[in-house]
Amino acid sequence: MTRAMGAAMRRIHVGNALGAFGLGFTVPFLYVYVAQVRGLGSMTASVVLAVFAVAALVVLPFASRAIVRRGPLPVLLVALVTAALGALSLGLADSATTVVLSAAALGAGQAVMQPSLATMIVDCSSADTRSRAFATQFFLQNLGLGVGGLIGGHIVDPDRASSFTLLFAIEAAMFLVLVVIMATVRMPHAPRITGDTPQSRGGGWKQLLGNRAMVQLSVLGFVLFFACYGQFESGLSAYGVEAAGISTSALGTAMAANTAMIVVAQFAVLKFVERRKRSRVIAAVGLIWAVAWLAAGYAGLGHGSRTMATAAFVSTYALFGLGEAMLSPTVAPLVADLAPSGMAGQYNSAFALVKQLALAIGPAVGGPMGASLHGPYIATFLLFSLGITVLAVRLGRQLTPVQNQPSLARSRVVAQGGAPAEPVPANA
């Protein structure tokens, strides 16, 4: 990594942390703000939450083309300004229409940030440093969300709408500060697709769908996000309250345990992950999450003491955090390594689209099951976790040795005393 790439990467990481810090101020309190503080009811609040997912699904296909043609930095700056306007207007909105429109702007901006920043990380890293770069990004995002949520919880007052307006104003300010920081980034030269190419006529998507490894990774990604992230604040929390009798304070402790596990374990796990095949790491995550669902099953169905049920439920979230820490330096770098030259933006956007789809469907399926169908809920997501292991093993057969284990390239250089060879595309 050159000095210029290192300087750009530091600014990108600072931006990630600030963006997550701003989101942490508002995300935990959005439902309460819309339903109770603005008095718009639970139905409107549910629509607002759904709008975030719908906005992402609408804008991401267009964002992928823009990132490929214009580069990730200009797209990121537009997304940040859009998100800042959405956050500020959401804090001032007092009608259902303005709340929904503001949420759409905020959701669209947030959605485009993810593939833009991921593509910037790809452009500013090498194969040797990419896993650590994405692990650092994930660490800072969770730290920012946790700190932002903690501070926001002390500022917010359900009896004062002005306290929520302050929260959204802080979030908007963080996005604008991020605009200033990102505007100073000097990105290294990366291939861009311009002119009337097959990409502009949809050929890029055809090429992506023809990459069997990327298609399998996308299916695996959907199951990952559906079975874990899509259950955190919906099905799993509903199951904990209804089946396990978990108090709201214990639920907060479980969420804190998840964040703490990520913050504490991220870089220790990174050393373990870097020396092993990516497909096997993902397969191991499936097994760890299967154990997590068994712990959740004991909490709600084991008929133990309240203390044991609470401990088992908190352990569930902690085990999920361990799996997340293993995935952060594994999945995102693999998406980048599968992308042909100049197409990282499209591949990152496609994977973000898969993620948003899973996060939209996950709560819709898991919420009602977790609240009422306790046994089937645990059995279903236990099977999904085991399915992650099966899909990961199958994915490993589609990857080249270097794509599956990048450390092999470094070891070959040491053994041969030469320069590393370029990895062979998976669909070659």
C-alpha positions as CSV (number, residue, x, y, z in Angstrom):
1,M,0.0,0.0,0.0
2,T,1.4,3.4,-1.0
3,R,1.5,6.4,1.3
4,A,-1.3,8.1,-0.7
5,M,-3.4,4.9,-0.4
6,G,-2.8,4.8,3.3
7,A,-3.8,8.5,3.8
8,A,-7.0,7.9,1.8
9,M,-7.8,4.8,3.8
10,R,-7.4,6.7,7.1
11,R,-9.9,9.3,6.0
12,I,-12.3,6.6,4.8
13,H,-12.2,4.8,8.2
14,V,-12.8,8.2,10.0
15,G,-15.7,8.7,7.7
16,N,-17.1,5.2,8.4
17,A,-16.9,5.9,12.2
18,L,-18.6,9.3,11.9
19,G,-21.4,8.0,9.7
20,A,-22.1,5.1,12.1
21,F,-21.9,7.5,15.0
22,G,-24.6,9.7,13.4
23,L,-26.8,6.7,12.6
24,G,-26.5,5.4,16.2
25,F,-28.2,8.6,17.4
26,T,-31.5,7.9,15.6
27,V,-31.9,4.3,14.6
28,P,-32.9,2.9,18.0
29,F,-35.5,5.6,18.5
30,L,-37.1,6.0,15.1
31,Y,-40.2,3.9,15.9
32,V,-40.9,5.7,19.1
33,Y,-40.3,9.1,17.4
34,V,-42.8,8.5,14.6
35,A,-45.4,6.5,16.5
36,Q,-45.5,8.3,19.8
37,V,-43.6,11.6,19.8
38,R,-45.2,12.7,16.5
39,G,-48.4,10.9,17.3
40,L,-48.7,9.2,13.9
41,G,-49.3,5.7,15.2
42,S,-47.7,2.3,14.9
43,M,-48.9,1.8,11.3
44,T,-47.1,4.9,10.0
45,A,-44.0,3.9,12.0
46,S,-44.0,0.5,10.4
47,V,-44.4,2.1,6.9
48,V,-41.4,4.4,7.7
49,L,-39.3,1.4,8.6
50,A,-40.3,-0.4,5.4
51,V,-39.6,2.7,3.4
52,F,-35.9,2.5,4.3
53,A,-35.7,-1.0,2.7
54,V,-37.8,0.0,-0.3
55,A,-35.7,3.1,-1.0
56,A,-32.5,1.0,-0.9
57,L,-33.9,-1.5,-3.3
58,V,-34.9,1.2,-5.7
59,V,-31.7,3.2,-5.8
60,L,-29.0,0.6,-5.6
61,P,-29.2,-0.6,-9.2
62,F,-28.8,3.0,-10.4
63,A,-26.0,3.6,-7.8
64,S,-24.0,0.6,-9.1
65,R,-23.9,2.0,-12.6
66,A,-23.0,5.5,-11.3
67,I,-20.1,4.1,-9.2
68,V,-18.7,2.2,-12.2
69,R,-19.0,5.1,-14.6
70,R,-18.2,8.1,-12.3
71,G,-16.2,6.5,-9.4
72,P,-17.3,5.9,-5.8
73,L,-16.3,9.3,-4.4
74,P,-18.7,11.6,-6.3
75,V,-21.6,9.1,-5.7
76,L,-20.8,9.0,-2.0
77,L,-20.8,12.8,-1.7
78,V,-24.3,13.0,-3.4
79,A,-25.5,10.2,-1.1
80,L,-24.2,12.0,2.0
81,V,-25.9,15.3,1.1
82,T,-29.2,13.4,0.4
83,A,-29.0,11.6,3.7
84,A,-28.3,14.8,5.6
85,L,-31.3,16.5,4.0
86,G,-33.4,13.5,4.8
87,A,-32.3,13.4,8.5
88,L,-32.8,17.1,9.0
89,S,-36.3,17.1,7.4
90,L,-37.2,14.0,9.4
91,G,-36.4,15.7,12.6
92,L,-38.7,18.6,11.6
93,A,-41.5,16.6,10.0
94,D,-44.9,16.5,11.7
95,S,-47.1,14.8,9.1
96,A,-47.2,11.3,7.7
97,T,-46.4,12.5,4.2
98,T,-43.3,14.5,5.2
99,V,-42.1,11.7,7.5
100,V,-42.3,9.1,4.8
101,L,-40.7,11.3,2.2
102,S,-37.9,12.3,4.6
103,A,-37.3,8.6,5.5
104,A,-37.1,7.8,1.8
105,A,-34.3,10.3,1.3
106,L,-32.5,9.2,4.4
107,G,-32.8,5.5,3.5
108,A,-31.7,6.1,-0.1
109,G,-28.6,8.0,1.0
110,Q,-27.7,5.5,3.6
111,A,-28.1,2.6,1.1
112,V,-25.7,4.2,-1.4
113,M,-23.1,5.0,1.2
114,Q,-22.4,1.3,1.8
115,P,-21.2,0.2,-1.7
116,S,-19.5,3.6,-2.3
117,L,-17.4,3.2,0.8
118,A,-16.8,-0.5,0.1
119,T,-15.5,0.4,-3.4
120,M,-13.3,3.1,-2.0
121,I,-11.8,0.6,0.4
122,V,-11.1,-1.8,-2.5
123,D,-9.5,1.0,-4.5
124,C,-7.3,2.0,-1.6
125,S,-6.2,-1.5,-0.6
126,S,-4.2,-4.4,-2.0
127,A,-5.1,-8.1,-1.8
128,D,-2.7,-8.3,1.2
129,T,-4.4,-5.5,3.2
130,R,-8.0,-5.8,2.1
131,S,-9.2,-8.2,4.9
132,R,-7.7,-6.0,7.6
133,A,-9.2,-2.9,6.0
134,F,-12.8,-4.4,6.0
135,A,-12.3,-5.7,9.5
136,T,-11.3,-2.2,10.6
137,Q,-14.4,-0.8,8.8
138,F,-16.7,-3.2,10.6
139,F,-15.1,-2.5,14.0
140,L,-15.4,1.2,13.6
141,Q,-19.0,1.0,12.4
142,N,-20.1,-1.0,15.4
143,L,-18.1,1.2,17.8
144,G,-19.7,4.3,16.2
145,L,-23.2,2.8,16.4
146,G,-22.8,1.8,20.0
147,V,-21.4,5.1,21.2
148,G,-23.9,7.0,19.2
149,G,-26.8,5.0,20.6
150,L,-25.5,5.4,24.2
151,I,-25.2,9.2,23.9
152,G,-28.5,9.5,22.0
153,G,-30.2,7.5,24.8
154,H,-29.2,10.1,27.3
155,I,-30.2,13.0,25.1
156,V,-33.6,11.8,24.0
157,D,-36.8,12.5,26.0
158,P,-40.1,11.0,24.7
159,D,-41.9,14.0,26.3
160,R,-39.9,16.6,24.3
161,A,-40.1,16.5,20.5
162,S,-37.3,19.0,20.4
163,S,-34.9,16.4,21.9
164,F,-35.6,14.2,18.8
165,T,-35.1,17.1,16.5
166,L,-31.7,17.6,18.1
167,L,-30.8,14.0,17.5
168,F,-31.7,14.2,13.8
169,A,-29.8,17.5,13.5
170,I,-26.7,15.8,15.0
171,E,-27.1,13.0,12.5
172,A,-27.3,15.4,9.6
173,A,-24.3,17.3,10.9
174,M,-22.3,14.1,11.0
175,F,-23.1,13.4,7.3
176,L,-22.1,16.9,6.4
177,V,-18.8,16.6,8.3
178,L,-18.3,13.4,6.5
179,V,-18.8,15.3,3.2
180,V,-15.9,17.7,4.1
181,I,-13.6,14.8,5.1
182,M,-14.4,12.7,2.0
183,A,-13.9,15.7,-0.2
184,T,-10.2,15.8,0.9
185,V,-9.6,12.2,-0.1
186,R,-7.3,11.7,-3.1
187,M,-8.3,8.4,-4.6
188,P,-5.7,6.3,-6.5
189,H,-6.4,5.7,-10.1
190,A,-8.8,2.9,-10.7
191,P,-10.3,1.6,-14.0
192,R,-13.6,3.2,-15.0
193,I,-16.0,2.2,-17.7
194,T,-17.1,5.1,-19.9
195,G,-18.9,5.6,-23.1
196,D,-21.5,3.4,-24.8
197,T,-20.4,0.0,-23.5
198,P,-22.2,-3.2,-22.8
199,Q,-22.3,-2.0,-19.2
200,S,-24.5,0.9,-20.0
201,R,-27.0,-1.5,-21.8
202,G,-27.2,-3.9,-18.9
203,G,-24.2,-6.1,-20.0
204,G,-22.6,-5.6,-16.6
205,W,-25.4,-7.3,-14.9
206,K,-25.3,-10.1,-17.4
207,Q,-21.6,-10.6,-16.8
208,L,-22.2,-10.6,-13.0
209,L,-25.0,-13.2,-13.3
210,G,-22.7,-15.3,-15.5
211,N,-20.1,-15.4,-12.6
212,R,-21.2,-18.6,-10.8
213,A,-19.1,-17.9,-7.8
214,M,-20.6,-14.5,-7.4
215,V,-24.1,-15.9,-7.8
216,Q,-23.5,-18.5,-5.2
217,L,-21.9,-15.9,-2.8
218,S,-25.0,-13.7,-3.3
219,V,-27.3,-16.6,-2.4
220,L,-25.2,-17.4,0.6
221,G,-25.2,-13.7,1.6
222,F,-29.0,-13.6,1.5
223,V,-29.2,-16.5,3.9
224,L,-26.5,-14.9,6.2
225,F,-28.4,-11.6,6.4
226,F,-31.8,-13.2,6.6
227,A,-30.9,-15.7,9.4
228,C,-28.9,-13.3,11.6
229,Y,-29.1,-9.5,10.9
230,G,-32.7,-9.7,9.8
231,Q,-33.8,-11.2,13.1
232,F,-31.9,-9.0,15.6
233,E,-34.6,-6.3,16.2
234,S,-37.6,-8.3,15.0
235,G,-38.1,-12.0,15.4
236,L,-35.4,-12.7,17.9
237,S,-36.3,-9.9,20.2
238,A,-40.0,-10.8,20.0
239,Y,-39.1,-14.4,20.8
240,G,-37.1,-13.3,23.7
241,V,-39.9,-11.3,25.2
242,E,-42.7,-13.6,24.5
243,A,-41.2,-17.1,24.9
244,A,-38.3,-16.5,27.2
245,G,-39.8,-13.7,29.3
246,I,-36.8,-11.5,28.8
247,S,-37.1,-8.0,30.2
248,T,-36.4,-4.9,28.1
249,S,-33.3,-4.2,30.1
250,A,-32.0,-7.8,29.5
251,L,-32.7,-7.3,25.8
252,G,-30.6,-4.2,25.9
253,T,-27.9,-6.2,27.6
254,A,-28.0,-8.8,24.9
255,M,-27.6,-6.1,22.2
256,A,-24.7,-4.7,24.1
257,A,-23.1,-8.2,24.4
258,N,-23.3,-8.4,20.6
259,T,-21.5,-5.1,20.1
260,A,-19.0,-5.9,22.8
261,M,-18.1,-9.2,21.3
262,I,-17.4,-7.6,17.9
263,V,-15.3,-4.8,19.4
264,V,-13.3,-7.2,21.6
265,A,-12.9,-10.1,19.2
266,Q,-12.5,-8.4,15.8
267,F,-8.7,-8.2,15.5
268,A,-8.0,-11.4,17.4
269,V,-10.3,-13.2,15.1
270,L,-8.7,-11.5,12.1
271,K,-5.4,-13.2,12.7
272,F,-7.2,-16.6,12.7
273,V,-9.2,-15.8,9.6
274,E,-6.3,-14.6,7.5
275,R,-4.6,-18.0,7.6
276,R,-7.6,-20.1,6.6
277,K,-9.8,-20.7,3.6
278,R,-12.7,-18.2,3.4
279,S,-15.2,-20.8,2.6
280,R,-14.3,-22.8,5.7
281,V,-14.5,-19.6,7.8
282,I,-18.0,-18.9,6.6
283,A,-19.0,-22.6,7.1
284,A,-17.7,-22.3,10.7
285,V,-19.9,-19.2,11.2
286,G,-22.9,-21.3,10.2
287,L,-22.1,-23.8,12.9
288,I,-21.5,-21.1,15.5
289,W,-24.9,-19.5,14.7
290,A,-26.5,-22.9,14.9
291,V,-25.2,-23.1,18.5
292,A,-26.6,-19.6,19.1
293,W,-30.0,-20.7,18.0
294,L,-29.8,-23.7,20.3
295,A,-29.0,-21.4,23.1
296,A,-32.0,-19.3,22.2
297,G,-34.1,-22.4,22.1
298,Y,-33.0,-23.3,25.6
299,A,-33.8,-19.8,26.8
300,G,-37.5,-19.9,25.6
301,L,-38.3,-23.6,25.5
302,G,-36.0,-25.1,28.1
303,H,-38.1,-24.4,31.2
304,G,-35.1,-23.3,33.2
305,S,-34.8,-20.5,35.7
306,R,-35.2,-16.9,34.6
307,T,-31.5,-16.3,35.3
308,M,-30.5,-19.2,33.1
309,A,-32.9,-18.2,30.4
310,T,-31.5,-14.6,30.4
311,A,-27.9,-15.9,30.3
312,A,-28.7,-18.2,27.4
313,F,-30.4,-15.4,25.5
314,V,-27.5,-13.0,26.1
315,S,-25.1,-15.7,24.9
316,T,-27.1,-16.0,21.7
317,Y,-26.4,-12.4,20.8
318,A,-22.7,-12.8,21.8
319,L,-22.3,-15.8,19.6
320,F,-23.9,-13.9,16.7
321,G,-21.3,-11.2,17.3
322,L,-18.5,-13.7,17.1
323,G,-19.8,-14.9,13.8
324,E,-20.1,-11.3,12.5
325,A,-16.5,-10.6,13.5
326,M,-15.4,-13.6,11.4
327,L,-17.4,-12.6,8.4
328,S,-16.3,-8.9,8.2
329,P,-12.8,-9.7,6.9
330,T,-14.1,-12.6,4.8
331,V,-17.2,-11.8,2.7
332,A,-16.6,-8.2,1.6
333,P,-13.0,-8.8,0.4
334,L,-14.3,-11.9,-1.4
335,V,-16.9,-9.8,-3.3
336,A,-14.0,-7.5,-4.3
337,D,-11.8,-10.3,-5.4
338,L,-14.5,-11.8,-7.6
339,A,-15.1,-8.5,-9.4
340,P,-13.4,-8.0,-12.8
341,S,-11.2,-4.8,-13.1
342,G,-13.3,-1.7,-12.9
343,M,-16.5,-3.6,-11.8
344,A,-16.0,-3.5,-8.0
345,G,-18.7,-0.8,-7.7
346,Q,-21.3,-3.0,-9.5
347,Y,-20.4,-6.1,-7.5
348,N,-20.5,-4.2,-4.2
349,S,-23.9,-2.7,-5.1
350,A,-25.3,-6.0,-6.1
351,F,-24.3,-7.6,-2.8
352,A,-25.7,-4.6,-1.0
353,L,-29.0,-5.1,-2.9
354,V,-29.0,-8.8,-1.7
355,K,-28.4,-7.6,1.8
356,Q,-31.3,-5.1,1.7
357,L,-33.6,-7.7,0.3
358,A,-32.8,-10.1,3.1
359,L,-33.2,-7.3,5.7
360,A,-36.6,-6.5,4.3
361,I,-37.9,-10.1,4.2
362,G,-36.2,-11.3,7.4
363,P,-38.3,-9.2,9.8
364,A,-41.5,-9.8,7.9
365,V,-41.0,-13.5,8.2
366,G,-39.3,-13.8,11.6
367,G,-41.3,-11.2,13.5
368,P,-44.7,-13.0,13.5
369,M,-42.9,-16.4,14.0
370,G,-40.8,-15.2,16.9
371,A,-43.8,-13.7,18.6
372,S,-46.2,-16.7,18.4
373,L,-44.6,-19.8,16.8
374,H,-41.7,-20.3,19.2
375,G,-40.7,-23.9,18.4
376,P,-41.0,-23.6,14.6
377,Y,-39.1,-20.3,14.8
378,I,-36.1,-21.8,16.4
379,A,-36.2,-24.9,14.2
380,T,-36.4,-22.8,11.0
381,F,-33.5,-20.6,11.7
382,L,-31.4,-23.5,13.1
383,L,-31.8,-25.1,9.7
384,F,-30.9,-21.8,8.0
385,S,-27.7,-21.6,10.0
386,L,-26.8,-25.2,9.0
387,G,-27.6,-24.2,5.4
388,I,-25.0,-21.5,5.6
389,T,-22.4,-24.2,6.3
390,V,-23.6,-26.3,3.3
391,L,-23.6,-23.3,1.0
392,A,-20.2,-22.2,2.1
393,V,-18.7,-25.6,1.3
394,R,-20.3,-25.5,-2.1
395,L,-19.0,-22.0,-2.7
396,G,-15.4,-23.1,-1.9
397,R,-15.5,-25.4,-5.0
398,Q,-16.2,-22.4,-7.3
399,L,-13.2,-20.3,-6.0
400,T,-9.7,-20.4,-7.2
401,P,-7.1,-21.3,-4.4
402,V,-6.0,-17.7,-4.1
403,Q,-9.5,-16.3,-4.0
404,N,-10.4,-18.8,-1.2
405,Q,-7.1,-18.2,0.7
406,P,-5.3,-15.0,-0.3
407,S,-2.4,-15.9,2.0
408,L,-1.4,-18.5,-0.6
409,A,-0.3,-15.8,-3.0
410,R,2.1,-14.4,-0.4
411,S,3.5,-17.8,0.5
412,R,4.2,-18.5,-3.2
413,V,6.0,-15.2,-3.5
414,V,8.3,-16.1,-0.6
415,A,8.9,-19.6,-2.0
416,Q,9.6,-18.5,-5.5
417,G,11.3,-15.1,-4.8
418,G,9.1,-13.4,-7.4
419,A,6.1,-11.1,-7.7
420,P,2.6,-12.4,-7.0
421,A,0.6,-13.5,-9.9
422,E,-2.7,-11.9,-10.7
423,P,-5.6,-14.0,-9.3
424,V,-7.6,-15.8,-12.0
425,P,-11.3,-14.7,-12.2
426,A,-13.7,-17.3,-10.8
427,N,-15.6,-17.5,-14.0
428,A,-12.6,-17.9,-16.2
